[in-house]
């Protein structure tokens, strides 16, 4: 079966340039590459909610897609710029249709906000390239998204904000010491949504490159004491990279793709 997948880019063009330079691809193209690696016969369409013609066309033909993926991105949702409002509005419009949605990092925050949840700056800090010891709870262990996933895992992640209030009726599936909401499942309108605060779509070397792009800014904002503290963190990510295998890193995406067939 050939899957038709719509991927929603989470960055404005300026931020996409950083992702391309550091990670080798925009957030949406990186996701597309992973989808095609898992399901080579898929047909993947990418749109940016900031471009009105693209969202209009996507909504017009939305019934042809088996599923929708909202990618990560660098915006902060409570800035509520016109661009951000367009992302939230597009998610709300998607919910009017019977769709299966995977929402990653920024995508989780967009979809949670569109469904009535709330996002705030991380109370316990940020994930800088990595999330350590994410633990799947009992509800998560029963959910299809975590089939064949280790109950406790360390994974690529990069976020300064967190979902502080999940949508009404949502089910929390996993947490770590930094963010209580690391994975959540909820329904909104006619859609069902799986939201991940971390990145099964990225490799650690990409997270390291993105971290290096933001190093000076993060040190200035006190996420690290100094350059030495930052380098120690990067070395920790490099050590974890030796332990992470492709199947365990990406199984949430694989499970979701299997579900929408």
Backbone as CSV, one residue per row, in Angstrom:
resi,resn,N_x,N_y,N_z,CA_x,CA_y,CA_z,C_x,C_y,C_z
1,UNK,0.840,-1.205,0.000,0.000,0.000,0.000,0.874,1.253,0.000
2,UNK,0.583,2.180,-0.890,1.298,3.461,-0.919,0.573,4.462,-0.029
3,UNK,1.302,5.017,0.918,0.726,6.000,1.826,0.876,7.404,1.257
4,UNK,-0.146,8.218,1.446,-0.085,9.636,1.113,0.044,10.413,2.416
5,UNK,1.167,11.089,2.587,1.478,11.775,3.836,1.629,13.271,3.583
6,UNK,0.997,14.071,4.424,1.195,15.517,4.402,2.106,15.893,5.558
7,UNK,3.213,16.558,5.261,4.130,17.039,6.302,4.041,18.558,6.373
8,UNK,3.865,19.057,7.592,3.679,20.481,7.838,4.983,21.058,8.397
9,UNK,5.630,21.904,7.617,6.892,22.530,8.034,6.659,23.445,9.234
10,UNK,7.552,23.319,10.245,7.387,24.094,11.463,8.220,25.358,11.547
11,UNK,9.008,25.649,10.521,9.894,26.811,10.558,9.516,27.866,9.529
12,UNK,9.827,29.106,9.853,9.824,30.157,8.853,11.101,30.001,8.020
13,UNK,11.157,30.564,6.817,12.326,30.354,5.935,13.669,30.683,6.577
14,UNK,13.729,31.752,7.373,14.999,32.135,8.009,15.510,31.031,8.926
15,UNK,14.613,30.435,9.703,15.010,29.360,10.607,15.317,28.078,9.839
16,UNK,14.613,27.856,8.741,14.905,26.678,7.916,16.328,26.719,7.379
17,UNK,16.816,27.914,7.081,18.199,28.051,6.605,19.188,27.526,7.638
18,UNK,18.916,27.799,8.920,19.775,27.311,9.997,19.721,25.789,10.059
19,UNK,18.515,25.228,9.962,18.361,23.778,10.010,19.071,23.115,8.829
20,UNK,18.956,23.708,7.661,19.619,23.146,6.480,21.133,23.178,6.649
21,UNK,21.635,24.293,7.166,23.082,24.438,7.360,23.591,23.469,8.431
22,UNK,22.858,23.331,9.517,23.338,22.542,10.646,22.980,21.057,10.550
23,UNK,21.757,20.784,10.087,21.267,19.400,10.106,21.212,18.764,8.726
24,UNK,21.502,19.549,7.689,21.543,18.993,6.345,20.228,19.023,5.610
25,UNK,19.160,19.457,6.287,17.840,19.519,5.654,16.915,20.344,6.530
26,UNK,15.859,20.876,5.927,14.830,21.541,6.721,14.131,20.502,7.591
27,UNK,13.370,20.955,8.586,12.676,20.020,9.474,11.743,19.103,8.689
28,UNK,11.032,19.668,7.721,10.070,18.874,6.946,10.760,17.891,6.008
29,UNK,11.829,18.314,5.368,12.556,17.416,4.454,13.231,16.304,5.249
30,UNK,13.742,16.632,6.427,14.344,15.611,7.282,13.316,14.538,7.637
31,UNK,12.101,14.963,7.947,11.016,14.034,8.239,10.645,13.214,7.005
32,UNK,10.571,13.877,5.876,10.269,13.179,4.626,11.283,12.079,4.364
33,UNK,12.553,12.380,4.577,13.605,11.394,4.359,13.405,10.168,5.249
34,UNK,12.997,10.403,6.498,12.769,9.285,7.415,11.552,8.467,6.989
35,UNK,10.466,9.151,6.647,9.263,8.446,6.196,9.581,7.544,5.008
36,UNK,10.339,8.072,4.053,10.664,7.304,2.854,11.644,6.167,3.149
37,UNK,12.431,6.317,4.188,13.328,5.228,4.586,12.524,4.074,5.178
38,UNK,11.471,4.416,5.929,10.635,3.382,6.552,9.607,2.833,5.572
39,UNK,8.988,3.728,4.792,7.960,3.342,3.811,8.335,3.944,2.458
40,UNK,9.211,3.264,1.715,9.763,3.834,0.471,8.735,4.179,-0.600
41,UNK,7.565,3.558,-0.563,6.560,3.807,-1.599,5.595,4.941,-1.249
42,UNK,5.869,5.634,-0.174,4.982,6.724,0.247,5.064,7.913,-0.701
43,UNK,3.951,8.617,-0.794,3.894,9.896,-1.505,3.819,10.994,-0.451
44,UNK,4.811,11.866,-0.430,4.914,12.870,0.626,4.790,14.275,0.051
45,UNK,3.878,15.044,0.628,3.684,16.444,0.247,4.068,17.313,1.441
46,UNK,4.838,18.373,1.193,5.246,19.306,2.242,4.568,20.650,2.020
47,UNK,4.031,21.211,3.103,3.465,22.560,3.016,3.943,23.389,4.202
48,UNK,3.886,24.703,4.044,4.211,25.626,5.126,2.962,26.441,5.459
49,UNK,2.462,26.362,6.699,1.238,27.080,7.064,1.325,28.589,6.895
50,UNK,2.556,29.121,6.816,2.708,30.557,6.619,2.413,31.008,5.203
51,UNK,2.269,30.063,4.289,1.977,30.385,2.891,0.518,30.050,2.613
52,UNK,-0.302,31.065,2.488,-1.753,30.885,2.431,-2.195,29.981,1.294
53,UNK,-1.588,30.108,0.137,-1.983,29.280,-1.000,-1.721,27.800,-0.729
54,UNK,-0.649,27.513,-0.010,-0.323,26.117,0.292,-1.323,25.514,1.279
55,UNK,-1.711,26.278,2.289,-2.676,25.750,3.255,-4.052,25.595,2.613
56,UNK,-4.415,26.521,1.763,-5.709,26.431,1.075,-5.781,25.162,0.231
57,UNK,-4.722,24.902,-0.508,-4.687,23.703,-1.353,-4.667,22.430,-0.510
58,UNK,-3.892,22.451,0.592,-3.803,21.277,1.455,-5.156,20.929,2.053
59,UNK,-5.896,21.931,2.490,-7.213,21.686,3.080,-8.222,21.241,2.017
60,UNK,-8.055,21.745,0.808,-8.960,21.365,-0.281,-8.829,19.877,-0.622
61,UNK,-7.595,19.358,-0.520,-7.337,17.970,-0.879,-6.993,17.103,0.334
62,UNK,-7.395,17.538,1.526,-6.948,16.878,2.755,-7.417,15.427,2.851
63,UNK,-8.540,15.110,2.226,-9.065,13.748,2.331,-8.226,12.718,1.589
64,UNK,-7.294,13.179,0.759,-6.451,12.220,0.029,-5.273,11.728,0.877
65,UNK,-5.063,12.358,2.047,-3.915,11.990,2.878,-4.317,10.975,3.947
66,UNK,-3.491,9.936,4.068,-3.721,8.949,5.117,-3.356,9.508,6.489
67,UNK,-2.405,10.425,6.534,-1.980,10.997,7.803,-1.230,12.300,7.603
68,UNK,-1.112,13.041,8.698,-0.447,14.347,8.679,0.613,14.360,9.774
69,UNK,1.796,14.870,9.447,2.857,15.041,10.446,3.198,16.521,10.566
70,UNK,3.131,17.037,11.780,3.584,18.401,12.075,5.021,18.314,12.583
71,UNK,5.924,19.000,11.902,7.349,18.884,12.227,7.744,19.775,13.402
72,UNK,8.994,19.625,13.812,9.577,20.529,14.789,9.857,21.891,14.177
73,UNK,10.313,22.820,15.010,10.602,24.170,14.538,11.184,25.009,15.656
74,UNK,11.623,26.210,15.318,12.358,27.053,16.266,11.524,28.177,16.878
75,UNK,10.264,28.315,16.482,9.458,29.413,17.013,9.017,29.131,18.451
76,UNK,8.635,30.173,19.169,8.124,30.074,20.538,6.660,30.447,20.494
77,UNK,5.797,29.512,20.829,4.381,29.647,20.502,3.707,30.833,21.193
78,UNK,4.173,31.200,22.376,3.541,32.313,23.085,3.946,33.683,22.558
79,UNK,4.839,33.705,21.559,5.098,34.962,20.860,3.881,35.374,20.036
80,UNK,3.085,34.383,19.644,1.819,34.591,18.922,1.941,35.610,17.779
81,UNK,2.964,35.465,16.987,3.083,36.269,15.768,2.002,35.835,14.775
82,UNK,1.833,36.603,13.722,0.862,36.233,12.691,1.201,34.868,12.103
83,UNK,2.493,34.610,11.945,2.942,33.316,11.414,2.507,32.175,12.338
84,UNK,2.719,32.356,13.623,2.359,31.325,14.598,0.853,31.101,14.614
85,UNK,0.097,32.168,14.529,-1.370,32.040,14.496,-1.821,31.220,13.292
86,UNK,-1.110,31.351,12.185,-1.446,30.569,10.984,-1.192,29.084,11.215
87,UNK,-0.120,28.748,11.936,0.164,27.349,12.253,-0.944,26.768,13.133
88,UNK,-1.336,27.516,14.153,-2.389,27.049,15.063,-3.711,26.915,14.319
89,UNK,-4.011,27.887,13.484,-5.263,27.867,12.730,-5.302,26.686,11.756
90,UNK,-4.158,26.383,11.132,-4.122,25.246,10.209,-4.381,23.941,10.958
91,UNK,-3.777,23.805,12.134,-4.027,22.606,12.937,-5.511,22.487,13.282
92,UNK,-6.115,23.597,13.690,-7.549,23.589,14.017,-8.385,23.148,12.817
93,UNK,-8.020,23.631,11.636,-8.747,23.239,10.426,-8.564,21.751,10.120
94,UNK,-7.367,21.234,10.372,-7.132,19.800,10.175,-8.026,18.968,11.087
95,UNK,-8.238,19.456,12.320,-9.041,18.707,13.287,-10.490,18.549,12.838
96,UNK,-10.936,19.378,11.917,-12.308,19.263,11.409,-12.496,18.016,10.544
97,UNK,-11.399,17.398,10.187,-11.437,16.230,9.308,-10.998,14.983,10.079
98,UNK,-11.389,13.842,9.623,-11.036,12.585,10.279,-9.614,12.229,9.893
99,UNK,-8.672,12.738,10.651,-7.262,12.578,10.319,-6.491,11.959,11.483
100,UNK,-5.432,11.235,11.142,-4.492,10.691,12.118,-3.228,11.556,12.033
101,UNK,-2.868,12.153,13.147,-1.828,13.184,13.156,-0.691,12.793,14.101
102,UNK,0.531,12.950,13.625,1.725,12.825,14.453,2.335,14.213,14.580
103,UNK,2.494,14.678,15.810,2.953,16.049,16.051,4.252,16.003,16.856
104,UNK,5.329,16.528,16.281,6.660,16.394,16.876,7.182,17.741,17.359
105,UNK,7.532,17.820,18.645,8.175,18.978,19.269,7.323,20.246,19.086
106,UNK,7.739,21.158,18.214,6.921,22.334,17.908,5.521,21.900,17.474
107,UNK,5.448,20.834,16.707,4.154,20.326,16.247,3.253,19.937,17.398
108,UNK,3.824,19.310,18.436,3.049,18.986,19.635,2.499,20.253,20.275
109,UNK,3.333,21.280,20.372,2.905,22.517,21.020,1.822,23.226,20.213
110,UNK,1.936,23.185,18.895,0.917,23.773,18.021,-0.407,23.039,18.177
111,UNK,-0.358,21.716,18.056,-1.592,20.929,18.103,-2.233,20.968,19.490
112,UNK,-1.413,20.962,20.538,-1.955,21.059,21.894,-2.655,22.392,22.102
113,UNK,-2.040,23.482,21.623,-2.643,24.806,21.741,-3.954,24.872,20.956
114,UNK,-3.944,24.337,19.740,-5.142,24.352,18.901,-6.281,23.555,19.529
115,UNK,-5.939,22.560,20.366,-6.951,21.701,20.990,-7.335,22.175,22.391
116,UNK,-6.805,23.331,22.816,-7.197,23.897,24.106,-6.194,23.710,25.223
117,UNK,-5.026,23.131,24.918,-3.980,23.004,25.917,-3.177,24.287,26.050
118,UNK,-2.165,24.267,26.930,-1.334,25.459,27.130,0.135,25.098,27.094
119,UNK,0.932,26.060,26.631,2.383,25.909,26.529,3.041,27.052,27.292
120,UNK,4.137,26.726,27.977,4.882,27.755,28.706,6.377,27.456,28.588
121,UNK,7.213,28.399,29.010,8.656,28.136,29.063,8.915,26.989,30.031
122,UNK,9.877,26.144,29.692,10.155,24.983,30.524,10.505,25.357,31.955
123,UNK,9.752,24.843,32.909,9.980,25.172,34.315,11.259,24.549,34.856
124,UNK,11.642,23.425,34.268,12.827,22.709,34.742,13.979,22.789,33.748
125,UNK,13.987,23.844,32.948,15.048,24.010,31.972,14.645,23.549,30.590
126,UNK,15.620,23.127,29.814,15.392,22.793,28.405,16.078,21.484,28.054
127,UNK,15.619,20.888,26.963,16.355,19.793,26.350,17.278,20.405,25.298
128,UNK,18.560,20.221,25.456,19.525,20.745,24.491,20.155,19.557,23.761
129,UNK,19.517,19.142,22.690,20.048,18.058,21.876,19.715,16.661,22.352
130,UNK,19.243,16.539,23.598,19.040,15.205,24.168,18.037,15.255,25.321
131,UNK,17.242,14.199,25.437,16.364,13.998,26.590,16.764,12.684,27.240
132,UNK,17.096,12.737,28.518,17.640,11.569,29.218,16.566,10.863,30.043
133,UNK,16.566,9.555,29.970,15.703,8.709,30.810,14.232,9.092,30.718
134,UNK,13.750,9.192,29.495,12.309,9.352,29.282,11.645,8.041,29.687
135,UNK,10.585,8.134,30.489,9.946,6.916,30.988,8.499,6.818,30.507
136,UNK,8.188,5.680,29.900,6.835,5.409,29.420,5.981,4.932,30.600
137,UNK,4.838,5.574,30.827,3.975,5.174,31.933,3.080,3.992,31.534
138,UNK,2.203,3.578,32.432,1.375,2.398,32.170,0.450,2.616,30.978
139,UNK,-0.091,3.819,30.850,-0.941,4.113,29.692,-0.122,4.066,28.404
140,UNK,1.098,4.583,28.469,1.962,4.565,27.302,2.334,3.166,26.866
141,UNK,2.527,2.288,27.844,2.892,0.907,27.528,1.777,0.178,26.791
142,UNK,0.546,0.672,26.907,-0.597,0.065,26.214,-0.883,0.731,24.879
143,UNK,-0.219,1.872,24.600,-0.534,2.644,23.405,0.306,2.180,22.218
144,UNK,-0.309,2.152,21.059,0.362,1.646,19.848,1.623,2.421,19.498
145,UNK,1.702,3.684,19.888,2.843,4.509,19.497,4.147,3.972,20.087
146,UNK,4.041,3.251,21.220,5.235,2.766,21.907,5.457,1.259,21.752
147,UNK,4.825,0.657,20.772,5.059,-0.763,20.519,6.558,-0.991,20.243
148,UNK,7.146,-1.945,20.959,8.561,-2.335,20.812,9.549,-1.266,21.284
149,UNK,9.071,-0.254,22.003,9.956,0.783,22.537,10.428,0.389,23.941
150,UNK,11.680,0.664,24.236,12.173,0.453,25.596,11.394,1.343,26.560
151,UNK,11.048,0.809,27.737,10.223,1.549,28.691,10.927,2.821,29.157
152,UNK,12.237,2.768,29.294,13.022,3.965,29.630,14.060,4.160,28.534
153,UNK,14.115,5.369,27.985,15.008,5.600,26.853,15.546,7.030,26.864
154,UNK,16.689,7.184,26.204,17.307,8.490,25.993,17.265,8.772,24.496
155,UNK,16.976,10.025,24.124,16.619,10.292,22.732,16.979,11.723,22.322
156,UNK,17.190,11.973,21.045,17.363,13.355,20.587,16.158,14.228,20.956
157,UNK,16.445,15.442,21.385,15.386,16.389,21.763,15.979,17.785,21.786
158,UNK,15.119,18.776,21.505,15.590,20.172,21.549,14.377,21.075,21.740
159,UNK,14.164,21.524,22.962,13.032,22.434,23.198,13.253,23.264,24.451
160,UNK,12.797,24.507,24.372,12.859,25.432,25.495,11.494,25.603,26.156
161,UNK,10.428,25.304,25.424,9.064,25.395,25.936,8.508,23.999,26.180
162,UNK,7.428,23.938,26.947,6.794,22.660,27.234,5.275,22.821,27.289
163,UNK,4.575,21.728,27.040,3.128,21.708,27.241,2.886,21.601,28.740
164,UNK,2.291,22.629,29.316,2.064,22.643,30.765,0.641,22.218,31.116
165,UNK,-0.235,22.234,30.127,-1.624,21.804,30.340,-2.086,21.072,29.085
166,UNK,-2.314,19.770,29.214,-2.702,18.981,28.047,-4.179,19.221,27.727
167,UNK,-4.570,19.021,26.468,-5.972,19.224,26.098,-6.914,18.351,26.922
168,UNK,-8.136,18.782,27.073,-9.125,18.034,27.838,-9.298,16.633,27.252
169,UNK,-9.265,15.658,28.122,-9.439,14.279,27.691,-8.174,13.608,27.184
170,UNK,-7.063,14.326,27.171,-5.803,13.772,26.667,-5.221,12.758,27.653
171,UNK,-4.416,11.850,27.128,-3.765,10.824,27.948,-2.253,11.007,27.884
172,UNK,-1.649,11.230,29.038,-0.191,11.352,29.119,0.428,9.964,28.973
173,UNK,1.463,9.862,28.112,2.069,8.564,27.822,3.505,8.423,28.312
174,UNK,4.236,9.534,28.410,5.611,9.453,28.917,6.062,10.803,29.446
175,UNK,7.114,10.758,30.301,7.643,11.968,30.946,9.138,11.793,31.184
176,UNK,9.810,12.921,31.471,11.172,12.867,31.997,11.335,13.957,33.050
177,UNK,12.550,14.143,33.549,12.764,15.102,34.633,12.616,16.551,34.178
178,UNK,12.762,16.791,32.886,12.674,18.160,32.367,11.231,18.531,32.021
179,UNK,10.556,17.654,31.305,9.168,17.913,30.871,8.259,16.769,31.296
180,UNK,7.197,17.096,31.983,6.205,16.069,32.334,5.559,15.499,31.080
181,UNK,5.298,16.377,30.102,4.633,15.935,28.869,5.685,15.674,27.795
182,UNK,6.070,14.413,27.683,6.992,14.013,26.620,6.264,13.298,25.488
183,UNK,5.158,12.669,25.823,4.293,12.078,24.798,2.867,12.094,25.310
184,UNK,1.954,12.445,24.428,0.550,12.537,24.810,-0.324,12.108,23.632
185,UNK,-1.458,11.516,23.949,-2.442,11.138,22.926,-3.751,11.847,23.241
186,UNK,-4.358,12.443,22.215,-5.652,13.079,22.429,-6.451,13.126,21.135
187,UNK,-7.732,13.367,21.296,-8.616,13.569,20.157,-9.108,15.003,20.183
188,UNK,-9.250,15.574,19.006,-9.786,16.929,18.890,-10.591,17.004,17.607
189,UNK,-11.816,17.469,17.711,-12.685,17.454,16.539,-12.865,16.031,16.053
190,UNK,-12.523,15.791,14.806,-12.626,14.452,14.224,-11.273,13.738,14.125
191,UNK,-10.234,14.363,14.634,-8.874,13.825,14.486,-8.364,13.177,15.770
192,UNK,-7.393,12.271,15.607,-6.658,11.750,16.750,-5.193,12.104,16.563
193,UNK,-4.578,12.516,17.679,-3.243,13.105,17.622,-2.321,12.418,18.620
194,UNK,-1.135,12.069,18.138,-0.047,11.627,19.001,1.001,12.731,18.989
195,UNK,1.339,13.243,20.152,2.310,14.326,20.236,3.563,13.897,20.976
196,UNK,4.718,14.168,20.388,6.014,13.844,20.985,6.793,15.131,21.213
197,UNK,7.339,15.305,22.414,8.134,16.500,22.663,9.581,16.314,22.226
198,UNK,9.958,15.107,21.921,11.329,14.798,21.502,11.361,14.486,20.003
199,UNK,12.535,14.055,19.512,12.749,13.948,18.069,13.183,12.552,17.612
200,UNK,12.224,11.667,17.303,12.606,10.392,16.681,13.118,10.577,15.254
201,UNK,12.923,11.779,14.721,13.275,12.067,13.326,14.694,12.586,13.152
202,UNK,15.388,12.874,14.259,16.748,13.422,14.161,17.776,12.480,14.756
203,UNK,18.994,12.573,14.236,20.134,11.861,14.792,20.908,12.802,15.713
204,UNK,21.725,12.223,16.564,22.448,13.042,17.533,23.428,14.008,16.877
205,UNK,24.054,13.607,15.787,25.013,14.521,15.158,24.312,15.790,14.683
206,UNK,23.052,15.655,14.264,22.276,16.826,13.854,21.949,17.704,15.058
207,UNK,21.635,17.080,16.179,21.366,17.823,17.408,22.615,18.572,17.877
208,UNK,23.769,17.924,17.725,25.034,18.573,18.100,25.282,19.796,17.216
209,UNK,25.068,19.641,15.929,25.265,20.767,15.008,24.305,21.915,15.308
210,UNK,23.054,21.593,15.600,22.082,22.633,15.956,22.466,23.298,17.279
211,UNK,22.995,22.511,18.210,23.454,23.074,19.489,24.607,24.047,19.270
212,UNK,25.541,23.668,18.412,26.680,24.546,18.126,26.239,25.853,17.476
213,UNK,25.201,25.797,16.669,24.659,27.009,16.042,24.153,27.997,17.096
214,UNK,23.670,27.460,18.213,23.026,28.293,19.239,23.870,28.433,20.495
215,UNK,25.115,27.991,20.430,25.971,27.913,21.615,26.075,29.244,22.353
216,UNK,26.484,30.293,21.674,26.706,31.581,22.330,25.422,32.111,22.956
217,UNK,24.320,31.951,22.244,23.028,32.417,22.748,22.627,31.645,24.009
218,UNK,22.853,30.342,24.000,22.458,29.522,25.151,23.344,29.795,26.361
219,UNK,24.623,30.058,26.139,25.506,30.420,27.255,25.087,31.780,27.822
220,UNK,24.769,32.708,26.936,24.323,34.041,27.378,23.027,33.954,28.180
221,UNK,22.166,32.990,27.817,20.882,32.822,28.508,20.960,31.868,29.696
222,UNK,22.190,31.497,30.088,22.461,30.727,31.302,22.004,29.272,31.247
223,UNK,21.835,28.730,30.041,21.561,27.295,29.945,22.836,26.506,30.239
224,UNK,23.987,27.172,30.057,25.282,26.600,30.403,26.095,27.655,31.135
225,UNK,26.953,27.199,32.054,27.770,28.141,32.831,28.784,28.851,31.941
226,UNK,29.407,28.067,31.059,30.464,28.599,30.199,30.697,27.625,29.048
227,UNK,31.691,27.909,28.228,31.967,27.053,27.068,32.381,25.647,27.483
228,UNK,33.083,25.533,28.590,33.502,24.223,29.075,32.295,23.374,29.469
229,UNK,31.336,23.987,30.118,30.106,23.298,30.505,29.345,22.832,29.257
230,UNK,29.311,23.683,28.258,28.666,23.332,26.989,29.370,22.140,26.335
231,UNK,30.685,22.168,26.277,31.448,21.089,25.638,31.270,19.767,26.380
232,UNK,31.157,19.820,27.710,30.894,18.601,28.479,29.543,17.996,28.090
233,UNK,28.583,18.861,27.876,27.253,18.406,27.459,27.312,17.763,26.071
234,UNK,28.045,18.378,25.165,28.193,17.824,23.809,28.878,16.455,23.869
235,UNK,29.858,16.306,24.727,30.545,15.019,24.871,29.591,13.954,25.416
236,UNK,28.688,14.362,26.295,27.669,13.431,26.805,26.774,12.944,25.661
237,UNK,26.365,13.857,24.787,25.541,13.463,23.638,26.314,12.498,22.743
238,UNK,27.579,12.769,22.531,28.406,11.884,21.698,28.486,10.482,22.298
239,UNK,28.587,10.404,23.612,28.622,9.102,24.278,27.300,8.357,24.089
240,UNK,26.195,9.084,24.208,24.878,8.461,24.038,24.646,8.030,22.592
241,UNK,25.263,8.733,21.677,25.115,8.394,20.260,25.595,6.969,19.972
242,UNK,26.579,6.521,20.725,27.133,5.175,20.522,26.146,4.090,20.945
243,UNK,25.171,4.456,21.766,24.236,3.470,22.322,22.907,3.405,21.568
244,UNK,22.602,4.430,20.782,21.260,4.544,20.190,21.202,3.865,18.828
245,UNK,20.236,2.954,18.682,20.080,2.281,17.396,18.889,2.859,16.641
246,UNK,18.918,2.708,15.327,17.899,3.305,14.456,16.499,2.822,14.802
247,UNK,16.328,1.535,15.017,14.998,0.970,15.252,14.361,1.546,16.503
248,UNK,15.128,1.628,17.589,14.539,2.140,18.823,14.307,3.650,18.754
249,UNK,15.211,4.357,18.071,15.043,5.808,17.955,13.794,6.171,17.171
250,UNK,13.501,5.425,16.123,12.458,5.830,15.172,11.168,5.027,15.278
251,UNK,11.045,4.142,16.285,9.904,3.224,16.255,8.559,3.926,16.406
252,UNK,8.509,5.122,17.041,7.239,5.842,17.124,6.723,6.212,15.728
253,UNK,7.636,6.655,14.865,7.241,7.006,13.494,6.801,5.751,12.745
254,UNK,7.536,4.678,12.893,7.182,3.416,12.241,5.830,2.912,12.725
255,UNK,5.586,2.968,14.035,4.307,2.510,14.588,3.139,3.336,14.064
256,UNK,3.350,4.642,13.979,2.297,5.522,13.473,2.021,5.234,11.991
257,UNK,3.067,5.053,11.211,2.891,4.744,9.783,2.162,3.414,9.596
258,UNK,2.471,2.441,10.436,1.762,1.159,10.354,0.285,1.321,10.704
259,UNK,0.007,2.192,11.654,-1.378,2.401,12.090,-2.237,3.048,11.008
260,UNK,-1.656,3.958,10.241,-2.475,4.693,9.270,-2.679,3.938,7.957
261,UNK,-2.048,2.785,7.825,-2.213,2.008,6.585,-3.658,1.542,6.423
